[in-house]
Amino acid sequence: MDARTWDGLVGVAKETYTASLSEGVVPRPLMMPLVCGELVGLIWVRPLKVGRDALAGIAELANIAAAAGADEVVLAWETRDVSTACALPIVGPAPCLNMVVATREGHVRHQFPYSEQLLSRSSEGWASVAPDWRPAPAPHPGSELVPPIQAAVNFSFTPIELDHPDPFGVTVVLMEEDGYRISLTEAFAR
């Protein structure tokens, strides 16, 4: 992936986090598959229940990448949010936007830690915050990933075998029916 594309994807992730956190919510894990350097689209995980459902739901993000024949994927997630949803220990800085760039050959994890600046608090106790982005540590090639993210990386490059004339299109429809939010780029929209 070229630097311009990477910078654009990081920008999208940070803008999404800033907007969502200001509304009192943490964005769901996001996958951005690419085919020959071209972005397929953005896929946000479906609503999750804590535990096994969260583990499966995050891993299933890979279905679009696999169906599209992606040769590269970018996943974005928040440390604390995924650890809590999957009942896993928090490893690494928190709060932190994590992004992993992966190919069949390996992956590199990038971390974008931030502190939360309180904007307001609702009567129900929901906090609206603004991220104050901290300096990013050096990227971590081949670093250990939390299990659902590692599964999503692995499955992204496992071909989906569907007996259907349009495996990509049917995968998109089935995932949308399951609650995944999918925004395809013009080149991949059908």
N, C-alpha and C positions, 0 to 999 in steps of 0.2 A: 504494500500500500504506500502510495506516495505521501509526502509530508502534508501537502495541501488537503488531501482527503482526511488524513488522521486529524489534523487541526480542526477541520469542519465537524467531524464526528465528536470530538472532545467538546467543541463549542455547543453542539446540539445537546449533549448530555448535561453540561453545566447549566445551560439555559433552562432545560427541563427541570433540573433540581432546584434552581433558584425560584422559578415560577411555582413549582409544587410546594416547596417548603414555605413559601410566603402565604400559601393557602392552608397550611397546617398538615400537609400529607407528604410522605416520602414516596417518590416515584417507585413503581414496581420495577423489578429487573427487566432489562431491555436487551434484545439481540438485534444486531445490524449485520446481516450476511452480505457478502460481496461475491460477485462472479466476474472474473477477469478485471478486477478493480472497479466494477460498477456496482453501486449500492442497490440491493434488491428492495429494501424497505426497512421499516422499523417494526419490531414485534415486541409488545409488552406482555408480560405474563398475566394470565387470568387471575381472578380473585382466588386467594389461597386460604386453606385451613392450616393451622399450625401442625407441623409434624410431617408425616409421610406424604400428605397431599402437596405440601410446599416443595418437598424434595422432587416429587414427580413433575409438578407443574413447571418448575424452573428447568428441569432436564428436557421437558417437552418443547421448550423454545427451539430446540435443534431441528424440529420437524420441517420448518420452512427452509432452513439452510440446506438440509439434506435433500429435500424435494427440488430445490432450485439448482442443486449441484454446486453449491458454494465452494470456493477454494480458499476463502478467508472469512472469518467471523470476528465481530467485536461484541463483547458482552459488557454491560454496565450494571452495577448493583451497589447498594449501600451496605457496608459491613454489618452494622448493628441490625438492620432490617432483615437481611437474609439469615443471619445467625439466629435471631429471635424466631422467625417464621419456621426455620428448619430444626429448631431446638438443638443448636450447635453452640459450642463455646465461641466467644468473640475472639478472633485472632487478627492482630494488626490494629492500626489506628482506627478510632471510632470517635466521632462520625467521620466517614470517609467514603467518597465515591471511588469505586474500583472499576477499572476497565481492563479487559484482557483482549489482546489481539492474538488470534490463533489461526494456524494453518495445519495441514496434515503433519507437517514436520515438527511443530512445537508451538509454544505460546510465550507471550511476554505480558506480565501484569504491570499495570500502571496504577498508582494510587494518587488521589487528589484529596488530601485531608482538608477539613474545614472546621471552624468553630461556628457555633450557632449564636447569632445575635437576635435576641428576642424582639419581635416587632409588636406583637399583641398576644393576649390570652383570652379565649372565649369563656363564657360563664360555665361551659361544660368542662373546661380545663385544657382544651386544645390550644397548643402554642403555634403561633405563626412566627417563623424565623427567617432570617436571611443568612445564607452561608457566607462566611468570611474565609475565602480560599487561602490556605496556607501553602508554603513552598512544597512542591511535590518532590518526594524522594526519587532517587534514580530508579528507572524501570527494573523489574525483576524477571529476567528470562528464565523460563522453566520452573518458576516457583510453584510451590504447592497451592492448589486451589481448593476451596471448600467443595465438598462432594457434589452438590447439585450443579455448580458451575463447571466442575470437571466433567460431569456426565454430559452437560449440554455441549461442551467443546468436543468430547469424544463422538457423540451421536451426530454432530453437525456434518461429519465427513463419512457417515455410514449411509450408503444409498438406500433410499426408501423404495421398496418394491411393491407397487400397487398395480393391480390388473385393471387399469383405467387408461383411456387415451390421453388424459391430462392430469398426471399425478400431482403436479405443482398446484394447479387450480383446485383440485379436490382437497388437497391438504390445507390450502388457505381456507376454504369453505368450512371444513371440519373443525379447524382450530378456532375460527371466528364463532362457530356454533358453541364451542366449549368455553367461550368467554375471553379468548386472547384478543387483544386490540392490535390490528394489523394495518399498517399504512405502507402500501407498496409504492415504489417509484413508478413513474410513467412507463418506463421500459418493461416493467414486470406486471403492471396492472392489466387485468383482463376484463 
